[in-house]
């Protein structure tokens, strides 16, 4: 009985149709009574009155009213049960494995559909971690993803097929997917051995093939999203082929995203080649229509920054009235952010984009045991609150640490912290 009442939860958009259904039943009953003979309905009413009289011993209007209300309740339950059964019989054919949880699925989708519009900007593993958490709070999520990756399978496909690198796009699709675990394993499966396929992931090849079939990467991602039942949108920052270069403090220039950390030098600036790279209109639209914009987490210079250097992205970010949150990494990244504090991470973004691109810096407040990072080339990012405030940014601390992966954010903790900021600040900034 309680499960049936779930159909009446707020936001299900079922009560109006059940009311219409009830009105239809009443009109049908009235019409049937008039068409057949109202006398029969009167006799039924008399029988009910007589039953009440024989049971109570005298005529009692209140008892009759209670009996009538009881009949109404039974009728309403039958209507609700019948409606549910009709819907389930249809859904059982369309999605047989999930028909048992139909009411929960509908309620969840309605609830998520009313969530805030969140646009996340970045790439790499960090972005997919955030997306895994954020999809549990809103369906209105857009991921603007870097296209500067030139290593591994993505780099090979980029060079051989002349497409933008699909690796980070694939990770975001899988992170936002609402599909079976087998499909996720399939998209993330990486071929082994000595064949030409070795090192390629199936998902990269799938996206590359879809690009060939549709003739456009943006369309390819939309169609791939249907296959994976993706909640939200995955948008490349640009459709143009770009290279990320780094200008080091000693004046040398390192070309290629994958080569920058390998140089083990201090980075002064990064830049795209060619310098004028047109942003995808959908990426700009996602920034302009967002209630909240999130930068990171992820590699500062090689995952987040390439998006901000695409023409029009930083400009749209500064003009947006959305809340802008930068999620600082838990640990420094060897060859990229060695010895960086939280303020230095934020300052690097502001130096490349100008002020107005970060409102709040979200950092991990949980101490990381030394044994977890002692034997790595990383160390916990120091939180220098005064310097962050001096940049014009607010600092927010929260427990963001994963208990299973060293130096990684936990998707659920990260989502909870981000959504708390968004709701407490009232969506768009005023």
C-alpha positions in Angstrom: 0.0 0.0 0.0 2.8 2.4 1.0 4.6 1.7 -2.3 1.4 2.7 -4.2 1.3 6.0 -2.4 4.7 6.9 -3.8 2.9 7.7 -7.1 1.4 10.7 -5.2 4.8 12.2 -4.1 5.3 15.9 -5.0 6.9 16.4 -8.4 5.8 13.0 -9.9 3.3 14.8 -12.2 0.9 11.9 -11.7 -1.7 13.4 -9.4 -3.2 15.6 -12.1 -3.7 12.6 -14.4 -5.1 10.5 -11.6 -7.6 13.3 -10.9 -8.5 13.4 -14.5 -8.9 9.6 -14.6 -11.2 9.8 -11.5 -13.3 12.5 -13.1 -13.6 10.3 -16.2 -14.7 7.3 -14.1 -17.3 9.4 -12.4 -18.7 10.7 -15.7 -18.6 7.2 -17.1 -20.5 5.9 -14.1 -23.1 8.7 -14.3 -23.6 8.2 -18.0 -23.9 4.4 -17.6 -26.5 4.9 -14.8 -28.5 7.3 -17.0 -28.2 5.1 -20.0 -29.2 1.8 -18.3 -31.7 3.1 -15.7 -31.2 5.3 -12.7 -33.6 3.0 -10.9 -30.9 0.3 -10.5 -28.5 2.8 -8.9 -31.2 3.9 -6.5 -31.9 0.3 -5.6 -28.1 -0.2 -4.9 -28.2 2.9 -2.7 -31.2 1.6 -0.8 -29.5 -1.8 -0.2 -26.5 0.0 1.3 -28.7 2.1 3.5 -30.6 -1.1 4.7 -27.2 -2.9 5.3 -26.2 0.0 7.5 -29.6 0.0 9.3 -29.4 -3.7 10.0 -25.8 -3.4 11.2 -26.2 -0.4 13.5 -29.8 -0.9 14.5 -31.0 2.5 13.3 -30.4 4.9 10.5 -27.2 6.9 11.1 -26.0 9.5 8.6 -22.4 9.5 9.9 -22.1 5.7 9.5 -23.5 6.0 5.9 -21.0 8.8 5.2 -18.2 6.6 6.5 -19.3 3.7 4.4 -19.4 6.0 1.4 -15.9 7.4 2.1 -14.6 3.8 2.5 -16.0 2.9 -1.0 -14.4 6.1 -2.4 -11.0 5.0 -0.9 -11.4 1.5 -2.4 -12.2 3.0 -5.8 -9.2 5.4 -5.6 -6.9 2.5 -4.7 -8.2 0.4 -7.5 -7.7 3.3 -10.0 -4.1 3.9 -8.7 -3.3 0.2 -8.8 -4.8 -0.1 -12.3 -2.9 2.9 -13.6 0.4 1.6 -12.1 -0.2 -1.8 -13.6 -0.9 -0.4 -17.1 2.3 1.7 -16.9 4.4 -1.2 -15.6 3.1 -3.5 -18.3 4.4 -1.0 -20.9 7.7 -0.3 -19.1 8.3 -4.0 -18.6 8.6 -4.3 -22.4 10.8 -1.3 -22.8 13.1 -1.8 -19.8 12.3 -5.2 -18.4 15.3 -5.4 -16.0 14.3 -2.2 -14.1 10.5 -2.2 -14.2 10.3 -3.3 -10.5 11.8 0.1 -9.5 9.6 2.2 -11.8 8.1 4.5 -9.3 11.5 5.2 -7.8 13.0 5.8 -11.2 10.3 8.3 -12.1 10.6 10.1 -8.8 14.4 10.3 -9.1 14.3 11.6 -12.6 11.7 14.2 -11.7 13.8 15.3 -8.7 17.1 15.4 -10.6 15.4 17.3 -13.5 14.7 20.2 -11.1 18.3 20.3 -9.9 20.6 23.4 -10.6 22.3 23.8 -13.9 26.0 23.0 -13.2 28.8 23.4 -15.7 32.1 21.7 -14.9 35.3 22.6 -16.8 38.4 20.4 -16.9 39.5 17.0 -18.0 41.4 13.9 -16.8 40.5 11.6 -13.9 39.6 14.5 -11.6 36.7 15.7 -13.7 35.2 12.2 -14.0 35.3 11.8 -10.2 33.3 15.0 -9.8 30.8 14.0 -12.5 30.2 10.6 -10.8 29.0 12.4 -7.7 27.2 15.4 -9.2 24.9 13.2 -11.4 23.2 12.0 -8.2 22.0 15.6 -7.5 21.1 17.0 -10.8 20.5 16.0 -14.4 21.3 19.5 -15.6 25.0 19.0 -15.8 27.3 20.0 -18.6 31.0 18.9 -18.8 33.2 21.2 -20.9 36.2 19.0 -21.7 39.8 19.7 -22.8 40.9 18.7 -26.3 44.6 19.2 -25.8 45.5 15.6 -24.8 48.2 14.2 -27.0 49.3 11.0 -25.2 48.4 7.4 -25.2 45.4 6.0 -27.2 43.9 9.5 -27.6 47.1 10.9 -29.1 47.4 8.0 -31.5 43.8 8.4 -32.8 44.3 12.2 -33.0 47.4 11.8 -35.2 46.1 8.9 -37.3 42.5 10.0 -37.8 42.8 13.8 -37.4 40.1 13.9 -34.7 40.1 15.7 -31.3 41.4 13.3 -28.6 38.5 11.2 -27.3 40.0 9.9 -24.0 38.8 12.6 -21.6 35.5 12.7 -23.4 35.1 9.0 -23.0 35.8 9.2 -19.2 33.2 11.9 -18.8 30.6 9.9 -20.8 31.2 6.9 -18.6 31.1 8.9 -15.4 27.7 10.4 -16.3 26.3 7.2 -17.7 23.3 5.5 -16.1 23.9 2.1 -17.6 24.8 -1.4 -16.7 28.3 -2.1 -15.2 29.1 -4.4 -18.2 28.7 -1.4 -20.6 31.0 0.7 -18.4 33.6 -2.1 -18.4 33.3 -2.4 -22.2 33.9 1.3 -22.8 36.9 1.4 -20.4 38.3 -1.9 -21.7 41.9 -1.5 -23.1 43.3 -3.9 -25.7 46.5 -5.7 -24.8 49.1 -7.6 -26.7 51.3 -6.7 -29.7 48.6 -5.9 -32.2 47.9 -2.5 -33.7 44.9 -2.2 -31.2 47.2 -2.6 -28.2 46.8 0.3 -25.8 43.5 1.5 -27.4 40.4 1.6 -25.2 37.2 0.3 -26.8 35.4 3.6 -25.8 38.0 5.6 -27.7 37.5 3.5 -30.8 33.7 3.7 -30.5 33.7 7.5 -30.3 36.2 7.7 -33.2 33.9 5.4 -35.3 30.8 7.4 -34.3 32.6 10.5 -35.4 33.3 8.9 -38.8 29.6 7.8 -39.1 28.1 11.1 -38.1 30.8 13.3 -39.6 31.0 15.5 -36.5 32.4 15.0 -33.0 29.6 17.0 -31.3 27.0 14.8 -32.9 29.1 11.7 -32.2 29.0 12.5 -28.5 25.3 13.1 -28.5 24.7 9.7 -30.1 27.1 8.0 -27.8 25.3 9.6 -24.8 22.1 7.8 -25.9 23.9 4.5 -26.0 25.2 5.0 -22.4 22.0 6.8 -21.1 24.1 9.7 -20.0 22.7 12.2 -17.5 23.7 15.6 -18.8 26.0 16.7 -21.7 29.6 16.2 -22.6 31.0 19.0 -24.7 34.4 19.5 -26.2 35.8 22.9 -25.5 36.6 23.2 -29.2 36.4 21.0 -32.3 39.8 22.3 -33.6 43.0 20.4 -33.3 45.2 22.2 -30.7 48.5 21.7 -29.0 49.3 22.8 -25.4 52.7 24.4 -24.9 54.4 25.5 -21.7 56.8 28.4 -21.2 59.1 27.6 -18.3 60.6 30.1 -15.9 64.0 29.5 -17.5 62.6 30.6 -20.9 62.4 27.2 -22.5 59.3 26.1 -24.3 57.9 22.6 -24.0 55.5 21.5 -26.7 52.7 19.0 -26.1 50.5 18.3 -23.1 52.1 14.9 -22.3 55.6 16.4 -22.4 55.0 19.2 -19.9 55.2 17.2 -16.7 58.2 15.2 -18.1 60.3 18.4 -18.3 60.4 18.7 -14.5 60.7 22.5 -14.7 58.7 25.3 -13.1 56.0 26.5 -15.4 55.5 30.3 -16.0 52.6 30.1 -18.4 50.9 27.7 -20.8 49.4 28.6 -24.2 47.6 27.0 -27.1 48.9 26.5 -30.6 47.4 27.9 -32.7 46.7 30.8 -30.2 43.3 31.6 -31.7 41.1 28.5 -31.2 37.3 28.8 -31.6 35.2 27.6 -28.8 32.3 25.3 -29.5 29.0 27.4 -29.2 27.5 24.7 -27.0 30.4 25.2 -24.5 29.8 28.9 -24.3 26.1 28.4 -24.0 26.7 25.9 -21.1 28.7 28.6 -19.3 26.2 31.3 -19.9 23.2 29.3 -18.7 24.8 27.8 -15.6 23.7 28.4 -12.1 27.2 27.2 -10.9 30.5 26.8 -12.8 33.1 24.4 -11.4 36.8 24.3 -12.4 38.5 21.0 -11.6 39.5 19.0 -9.9 42.3 17.8 -12.1 45.8 18.8 -13.4 46.0 22.5 -13.1 48.0 23.3 -16.3 47.2 20.3 -18.5 43.5 19.6 -17.7 41.9 22.8 -16.5 43.9 25.6 -18.2 43.6 24.4 -21.9 39.8 25.0 -21.7 40.2 28.5 -20.3 42.6 29.4 -23.1 40.1 28.6 -25.8 38.8 31.8 -27.3 35.7 33.1 -25.6 35.7 30.7 -22.7 37.4 32.9 -20.1 35.4 35.9 -21.3 32.1 34.0 -20.9 33.2 32.8 -17.5 33.9 36.3 -16.2 30.6 37.7 -17.6 28.6 34.9 -16.0 26.6 35.6 -12.9 26.9 32.0 -11.8 28.7 30.9 -8.7 32.3 30.0 -9.7 34.1 27.3 -7.7 37.6 26.1 -8.1 38.3 22.7 -6.6 41.9 22.5 -5.5 43.7 19.2 -5.8 44.5 17.2 -2.6 48.1 16.6 -3.5 50.6 18.5 -5.6 51.4 17.0 -9.0 55.0 16.1 -9.8 56.4 18.1 -12.7 53.5 20.5 -12.8 52.6 22.0 -9.4 55.5 21.0 -7.2 55.4 22.8 -3.8 52.3 24.8 -4.9 50.0 26.1 -2.2 46.2 26.4 -2.7 46.6 30.1 -3.3 49.2 29.5 -6.0 46.8 27.1 -7.8 44.1 29.8 -7.8 46.6 32.5 -8.7 47.8 30.6 -11.8 44.2 30.5 -13.1 43.6 34.2 -12.4 47.0 35.0 -14.1 45.8 33.3 -17.3 42.2 34.4 -17.3 42.0 37.6 -15.3 40.0 38.3 -12.1 36.3 37.3 -12.0 36.7 33.6 -12.8 36.8 32.3 -9.3 34.5 33.1 -6.4 35.3 30.3 -4.0 38.2 27.9 -3.6 37.1 24.5 -2.2 39.9 22.6 -0.4 40.2 19.3 1.5 40.3 19.8 5.2 41.1 16.3 6.2 44.8 15.6 7.2 46.5 13.1 5.0 48.6 10.5 6.9 52.2 10.9 5.9 52.6 7.2 5.1 50.1 7.7 2.3 52.3 10.1 0.3 55.8 9.8 1.8 57.0 7.5 -1.0 55.5 9.6 -3.8 56.8 12.7 -5.4 53.7 14.6 -4.2 52.7 16.2 -0.9 49.6 17.7 0.5 48.6 21.1 -0.8 49.1 23.7 1.8 46.1 25.8 2.6 47.1 29.5 2.9 43.8 31.1 3.6 45.1 34.7 3.9 46.6 34.6 0.5 43.5 33.1 -1.1 41.4 35.9 0.5 43.9 38.4 -0.8 43.2 37.2 -4.4 39.5 38.1 -3.8 38.3 34.5 -3.4 36.5 32.9 -0.5 37.9 29.7 1.0 35.7 26.7 1.9 37.1 23.7 3.7 35.4 20.3 3.7 36.3 16.6 4.1 36.8 15.6 0.5 39.3 12.7 0.8 38.7 9.3 -0.7 39.3 6.4 1.7 40.2 4.0 -1.1 42.4 6.1 -3.5 45.5 7.9 -2.3 45.3 11.6 -2.9 42.0 11.4 -4.7 38.6 13.1 -4.0 35.7 11.0 -3.0 32.8 11.5 -5.5 30.0 11.6 -2.9 31.8 13.9 -0.5 32.8 16.2 -3.3 29.3 16.4 -4.6 27.8 17.1 -1.2 30.3 19.9 -0.6 29.6 21.5 -4.0 25.9 21.2 -3.7 26.0 22.7 -0.2 27.8 25.8 -1.6 25.4 26.1 -4.5 22.2 25.9 -2.4 23.6 28.0 0.4 24.6 30.8 -2.0 21.3 30.6 -3.8 22.4 29.4 -7.3 23.4 32.4 -9.4 25.4 35.1 -7.7 23.7 38.5 -7.3 
